């Protein structure tokens, strides 16, 4: 099994996916708004900025969140 800094790749993927799903279940509106806002689909203004989730679940070490945001940037 491939390991990365003591974590296996499978462990990193499962942990990232579990965190993303947990936040989407707990706060679906804030999660969708955050994904759309960071991908550039929603306008960058202060009114919509209030709805953007800035918690620890959307930090830079979540590869699934980054994948979704970058995928939407490519499509839009």
C-alpha positions as CSV (number, residue, x, y, z in Angstrom):
1,X,0.0,0.0,0.0
2,X,1.2,3.5,-0.8
3,X,1.8,5.7,2.2
4,X,2.2,9.4,2.5
5,X,3.7,10.7,5.7
6,X,2.5,7.8,7.8
7,X,-1.0,7.8,6.2
8,X,-2.0,5.5,3.5
9,X,-3.6,7.0,0.4
10,X,-6.8,5.1,1.2
11,X,-6.9,6.6,4.7
12,X,-6.5,10.2,3.3
13,X,-9.2,9.7,0.7
14,X,-11.7,8.2,3.2
15,X,-11.0,10.9,5.8
16,X,-11.4,13.7,3.3
17,X,-14.6,12.3,1.8
18,X,-16.1,11.7,5.3
19,X,-15.4,15.3,6.4
20,X,-16.9,16.6,3.2
21,X,-20.0,14.4,3.5
22,X,-20.4,15.3,7.2
23,X,-20.4,19.1,6.4
24,X,-22.8,18.6,3.5
25,X,-25.2,16.8,5.7
26,X,-25.0,19.2,8.7
27,X,-25.1,22.4,6.7
28,X,-26.2,21.8,3.1
29,X,-27.0,25.4,2.1
30,X,-23.8,26.8,3.5
31,X,-21.8,23.9,1.9
32,X,-23.3,24.4,-1.6
33,X,-22.9,28.2,-1.3
34,X,-19.3,27.8,-0.3
35,X,-18.5,25.5,-3.2
36,X,-20.2,27.7,-5.7
37,X,-18.6,30.9,-4.3
38,X,-15.1,29.5,-4.2
39,X,-15.4,28.1,-7.7
40,X,-16.3,31.6,-9.1
41,X,-19.9,30.7,-10.1
42,X,-21.4,33.1,-7.6
43,X,-20.5,36.7,-7.7
44,X,-17.8,37.8,-5.2
45,X,-19.8,40.3,-3.1
46,X,-20.3,41.0,0.6
47,X,-23.9,39.9,0.6
48,X,-23.2,36.4,-0.6
49,X,-20.0,36.3,1.4
50,X,-22.0,36.1,4.6
51,X,-23.3,32.7,3.5
52,X,-19.9,31.3,2.8
53,X,-18.7,28.7,5.3
54,X,-15.3,29.4,6.7
55,X,-14.9,26.5,9.1
56,X,-12.2,24.0,9.4
57,X,-14.0,21.5,7.2
58,X,-13.3,23.6,4.1
59,X,-9.6,24.3,4.7
60,X,-6.9,23.7,2.2
61,X,-6.2,20.1,3.2
62,X,-9.4,18.6,1.9
63,X,-8.7,17.1,-1.6
64,X,-12.3,16.3,-2.4
65,X,-13.4,19.9,-1.7
66,X,-10.5,21.2,-3.9
67,X,-11.5,18.7,-6.6
68,X,-15.1,19.9,-6.7
69,X,-14.1,23.5,-6.8
70,X,-11.5,23.1,-9.5
71,X,-13.9,20.9,-11.6
72,X,-16.6,23.6,-11.4
73,X,-14.0,26.2,-12.4
74,X,-13.2,24.2,-15.5
75,X,-16.8,23.8,-16.5
76,X,-18.0,27.3,-15.9
